[in-house]
Amino acid sequence: MSPFLIFWGIFSLLVALFASQRGKSFFGYFTLSLLLSPLISFFIVMLTDSNNQKSEAKRIQSGSEKKCPYCAELVKAEAIKCKHCGSDIGGLNGNALADKDDLGAHKALQDAIYKKDEVRVEAILETKLSVADCPLAFNHKDYAELHGTPRIIKMIEAKS
């Protein structure tokens, strides 16, 4: 077997591994690399959007990971402390906000409002966080009116 074919196969395998890390089909990109060229396939992988949101949703749905309510990064489901921001994420249903009514939770809510992250706002509001007792410069309702979407404003008003 020629060394050229061996390197072709190895590079095709590397492209397929890279594609699978970006949420693409390992087998599909391996086949594409073998048929076309590993270099062309690599550029195709780089030019297409990665399916990070789909792969994140799969990992959350499978129960292997959960999203930190403070920084919105994925961590292992068994984690009690976020490896990204260092916040406590243990407690009731893996959500530290359910057990606390502190400054960090209020900041997390306003951060989610600012980022227009309706899912995260809803998750934080489902906890025991008192929206009316906001120690920050802007109360949550005013902050939502400045930065939030109409749906976020309705959620905040319903919780107030």
Secondary structure, 3 states (H helix, E strand, C coil): CCHHHHHHHHHHHHHHHHHHHCCCCHHHHHHHHHHCCHHHHHHHHHHCCCCHHHHHHHHHHHCCEEECCCCCCEEECCCCECCCCCCECCCHHHCHHHCCCCHHHHHHHHHHHHCCCHHHHHHHHCCCCCCCCCCCCCCHHHHHHHHCCHHHHHHHHHHC
